[in-house]
Amino acid sequence: MIRIGKPAPNFSAQAYQKGEFKEVSLQDYKGKWLVFFFYPLDFTFVCPTELRAFAAQQNDFTAMDAEILACSVDSVYSHKAWVESDLKEIQYPILSDMTKTISRDYGVLDDEKAVAHRGLFLIDPDGVVRYSTITDMGIGRGTDEVLRVLKASQSGELCPANWNPGDDHIKKA
């Protein structure tokens, strides 16, 4: 089970990215922040809106030394067909978790439906989980909120509710 402040579960699997299949592992992101998100299935309704939203803000994440990695239980061939037909703007890798091991290790697998819930994990450059959220399959995530939480996490400061970059941090007594 995922625990905040503890190492993220290791993984290694095939991914599709920019016309190629490649092996991707958690170790590939050592030294960078990782925005690792799960979505239920390719060729669905809410999922493409999320993948496009992350793609639209990929430069913002990159500017913060963060990489984006998506994951679903579909095959790399399904990812390729989906990206090449409907999601040409996607430049980040999409991991294939056909064995459902990664989804299970990250605590997002819906065993009855055999797909992942919408889980998102911010993993720091040392491989430690700093933030996680899991939502129902019908609820898309807001990438602005992910950016806000990433900035708060990177600040290393105490950030009050509704904190935004530029706001004051809480001063320790």
ChimeraX attribute file (.defattr): number of C-alpha atoms within 10 A of each C-alpha:
attribute: neighborCount
match mode: 1-to-1
recipient: residues
	/A:1	10
	/A:2	16
	/A:3	14
	/A:4	15
	/A:5	13
	/A:6	12
	/A:7	15
	/A:8	22
	/A:9	15
	/A:10	12
	/A:11	13
	/A:12	15
	/A:13	16
	/A:14	18
	/A:15	25
	/A:16	25
	/A:17	18
	/A:18	15
	/A:19	11
	/A:20	10
	/A:21	17
	/A:22	15
	/A:23	13
	/A:24	19
	/A:25	15
	/A:26	17
	/A:27	13
	/A:28	11
	/A:29	19
	/A:30	14
	/A:31	13
	/A:32	17
	/A:33	25
	/A:34	25
	/A:35	22
	/A:36	19
	/A:37	25
	/A:38	27
	/A:39	26
	/A:40	25
	/A:41	20
	/A:42	20
	/A:43	15
	/A:44	10
	/A:45	11
	/A:46	17
	/A:47	21
	/A:48	19
	/A:49	14
	/A:50	20
	/A:51	22
	/A:52	15
	/A:53	17
	/A:54	26
	/A:55	20
	/A:56	13
	/A:57	13
	/A:58	19
	/A:59	13
	/A:60	14
	/A:61	21
	/A:62	13
	/A:63	9
	/A:64	15
	/A:65	14
	/A:66	23
	/A:67	20
	/A:68	20
	/A:69	21
	/A:70	20
	/A:71	26
	/A:72	26
	/A:73	25
	/A:74	21
	/A:75	19
	/A:76	23
	/A:77	13
	/A:78	16
	/A:79	26
	/A:80	21
	/A:81	16
	/A:82	16
	/A:83	23
	/A:84	14
	/A:85	9
	/A:86	11
	/A:87	17
	/A:88	13
	/A:89	13
	/A:90	19
	/A:91	17
	/A:92	18
	/A:93	22
	/A:94	30
	/A:95	30
	/A:96	25
	/A:97	24
	/A:98	18
	/A:99	13
	/A:100	19
	/A:101	13
	/A:102	24
	/A:103	23
	/A:104	16
	/A:105	15
	/A:106	20
	/A:107	15
	/A:108	24
	/A:109	23
	/A:110	15
	/A:111	10
	/A:112	6
	/A:113	9
	/A:114	14
	/A:115	23
	/A:116	27
	/A:117	24
	/A:118	24
	/A:119	23
	/A:120	23
	/A:121	22
	/A:122	26
	/A:123	29
	/A:124	24
	/A:125	16
	/A:126	14
	/A:127	22
	/A:128	19
	/A:129	21
	/A:130	20
	/A:131	19
	/A:132	17
	/A:133	13
	/A:134	17
	/A:135	14
	/A:136	11
	/A:137	17
	/A:138	12
	/A:139	13
	/A:140	18
	/A:141	22
	/A:142	11
	/A:143	18
	/A:144	13
	/A:145	11
	/A:146	19
	/A:147	19
	/A:148	15
	/A:149	19
	/A:150	22
	/A:151	16
	/A:152	18
	/A:153	17
	/A:154	14
	/A:155	12
	/A:156	9
	/A:157	13
	/A:158	14
	/A:159	18
	/A:160	12
	/A:161	6
	/A:162	7
	/A:163	16
	/A:164	16
	/A:165	13
	/A:166	6
	/A:167	10
	/A:168	12
	/A:169	16
	/A:170	11
	/A:171	8
	/A:172	6
	/A:173	3
